[in-house]
Amino acid sequence: MSHDRLLTASGYPGSSFTPRLPVGLEAIAVGEEALPAASCPLPAAPESARRARDFTKITLGDWGMAAQVDVAELVICELVTNSFRHGLLSSSWMPDEHPIGLTLLRRDRYLMCMVTDPEPAGPVLLEASGSAEGGRGLQVVESCSEAWGWQPVDGAGKVVWALLR
């Protein structure tokens, strides 16, 4: 099974996957197929977070959304780092595969950031102690986004998404 399939605006090619947004936010994902979407495969390597930030900066610049780059880079870096640290630990993948995927969707006043990985278990929001050196990634995502969540992807792992205004 290959994990290098990239998520598109309508899900994996041939699947019925669509990110489910919280109640009240579904309207941003409907009827806007003409708006841009961009995907980037990411290798199972520490430099994936840097590659994701570079891709985000270039893409948002092309879309005229340069003002959102800093927050988007921060959120995406946290999501990709979590996928690398936690999403690949219990999954099987080959070294030449791209088991992590990044997709950006521009929707009117919103930017949807989605990171896929082969691990079906969802992320866990931790309450890190004041002296902890880590464990705050999802707290950062939560504080920078309008909403965030995750869902399994048809037996092929999961997608973790964040909605930025």
C-alpha positions as semicolon CSV with decimal commas, in nm:
position;residue;x (nm);y (nm);z (nm)
1;M;0,000;0,000;0,000
2;S;0,144;0,336;-0,100
3;H;0,095;0,642;0,119
4;D;0,208;0,894;-0,141
5;R;-0,141;0,974;-0,269
6;L;-0,209;1,341;-0,217
7;L;-0,526;1,488;-0,083
8;T;-0,707;1,705;-0,333
9;A;-0,993;1,948;-0,278
10;S;-1,239;1,658;-0,309
11;G;-1,027;1,405;-0,120
12;Y;-0,798;1,132;-0,245
13;P;-0,857;1,061;-0,614
14;G;-1,138;0,808;-0,636
15;S;-1,250;0,847;-0,276
16;S;-1,546;1,016;-0,117
17;F;-1,337;1,189;0,150
18;T;-1,427;1,547;0,231
19;P;-1,301;1,718;0,547
20;R;-1,585;1,759;0,794
21;L;-1,587;2,105;0,942
22;P;-1,747;2,205;1,270
23;V;-2,114;2,298;1,260
24;G;-2,157;2,645;1,116
25;L;-1,839;2,633;0,905
26;E;-1,951;2,383;0,639
27;A;-2,049;2,662;0,399
28;I;-1,688;2,761;0,330
29;A;-1,615;2,426;0,167
30;V;-1,921;2,417;-0,058
31;G;-1,958;2,569;-0,402
32;E;-1,608;2,715;-0,430
33;E;-1,436;2,460;-0,656
34;A;-1,286;2,740;-0,869
35;L;-1,073;2,864;-0,580
36;P;-0,713;2,741;-0,556
37;A;-0,582;2,424;-0,399
38;A;-0,219;2,314;-0,380
39;S;-0,058;1,991;-0,255
40;C;0,294;1,895;-0,163
41;P;0,432;1,547;-0,083
42;L;0,666;1,539;0,214
43;P;0,932;1,276;0,281
44;A;0,971;1,102;0,614
45;A;1,262;1,324;0,714
46;P;1,323;1,607;0,962
47;E;1,356;1,859;0,678
48;S;0,987;1,805;0,588
49;A;0,881;2,086;0,822
50;R;1,113;2,328;0,640
51;R;0,990;2,209;0,301
52;A;0,629;2,257;0,417
53;R;0,703;2,612;0,535
54;D;0,873;2,699;0,205
55;F;0,583;2,553;0,004
56;T;0,333;2,748;0,215
57;K;0,519;3,077;0,176
58;I;0,545;3,042;-0,202
59;T;0,185;2,924;-0,243
60;L;0,032;3,197;-0,028
61;G;0,246;3,456;-0,205
62;D;0,112;3,334;-0,540
63;W;-0,243;3,354;-0,404
64;G;-0,198;3,713;-0,277
65;M;-0,220;3,598;0,085
66;A;0,128;3,704;0,201
67;A;-0,017;3,863;0,517
68;Q;-0,121;3,515;0,639
69;V;0,217;3,348;0,582
70;D;0,355;3,373;0,937
71;V;0,055;3,215;1,110
72;A;0,008;2,956;0,835
73;E;0,376;2,855;0,851
74;L;0,357;2,816;1,229
75;V;0,042;2,602;1,217
76;I;0,167;2,388;0,928
77;C;0,505;2,336;1,092
78;E;0,332;2,207;1,406
79;L;0,102;1,976;1,208
80;V;0,385;1,836;0,994
81;T;0,612;1,789;1,296
82;N;0,334;1,600;1,475
83;S;0,280;1,382;1,168
84;F;0,650;1,308;1,148
85;R;0,689;1,234;1,522
86;H;0,363;1,053;1,589
87;G;0,206;0,960;1,255
88;L;0,496;0,754;1,128
89;L;0,596;0,569;1,446
90;S;0,344;0,287;1,422
91;S;0,288;0,286;1,047
92;S;0,474;0,093;0,781
93;W;0,624;0,289;0,495
94;M;0,913;0,253;0,257
95;P;1,202;0,505;0,272
96;D;1,138;0,631;-0,083
97;E;0,770;0,697;-0,019
98;H;0,620;1,031;0,078
99;P;0,400;0,926;0,371
100;I;0,306;1,282;0,471
101;G;0,106;1,515;0,247
102;L;0,029;1,885;0,281
103;T;-0,271;2,043;0,110
104;L;-0,371;2,408;0,118
105;L;-0,721;2,516;0,014
106;R;-0,811;2,881;-0,033
107;R;-1,175;2,940;0,045
108;D;-1,297;3,301;0,036
109;R;-1,178;3,450;0,368
110;Y;-1,031;3,122;0,491
111;L;-0,731;2,902;0,439
112;M;-0,772;2,531;0,509
113;C;-0,444;2,357;0,594
114;M;-0,454;1,976;0,583
115;V;-0,177;1,732;0,668
116;T;-0,217;1,361;0,597
117;D;-0,016;1,073;0,739
118;P;-0,051;0,692;0,742
119;E;-0,133;0,658;1,114
120;P;-0,509;0,618;1,174
121;A;-0,498;0,726;1,543
122;G;-0,594;1,086;1,603
123;P;-0,387;1,360;1,762
124;V;-0,413;1,420;2,134
125;L;-0,429;1,772;2,273
126;L;-0,209;1,771;2,585
127;E;-0,200;2,010;2,875
128;A;0,175;2,057;2,905
129;S;0,313;2,176;3,236
130;G;0,487;2,512;3,252
131;S;0,827;2,345;3,273
132;A;0,769;2,097;2,988
133;E;0,997;2,139;2,686
134;G;0,742;2,002;2,440
135;G;0,384;1,890;2,404
136;R;0,234;2,225;2,309
137;G;0,205;2,183;1,931
138;L;-0,171;2,134;1,918
139;Q;-0,220;2,414;2,171
140;V;-0,039;2,641;1,923
141;V;-0,259;2,512;1,638
142;E;-0,573;2,567;1,847
143;S;-0,477;2,920;1,946
144;C;-0,386;3,027;1,590
145;S;-0,684;2,879;1,405
146;E;-1,057;2,938;1,385
147;A;-1,106;2,563;1,422
148;W;-0,905;2,246;1,386
149;G;-0,980;1,876;1,383
150;W;-0,900;1,541;1,231
151;Q;-1,064;1,241;1,075
152;P;-0,963;0,901;0,941
153;V;-0,913;0,865;0,567
154;D;-1,066;0,544;0,426
155;G;-0,816;0,303;0,584
156;A;-0,521;0,510;0,467
157;G;-0,436;0,704;0,781
158;K;-0,580;1,037;0,881
159;V;-0,598;1,404;0,792
160;V;-0,546;1,675;1,053
161;W;-0,679;2,014;0,945
162;A;-0,674;2,370;1,067
163;L;-0,894;2,651;0,942
164;L;-0,726;2,992;0,936
165;R;-0,903;3,324;0,875
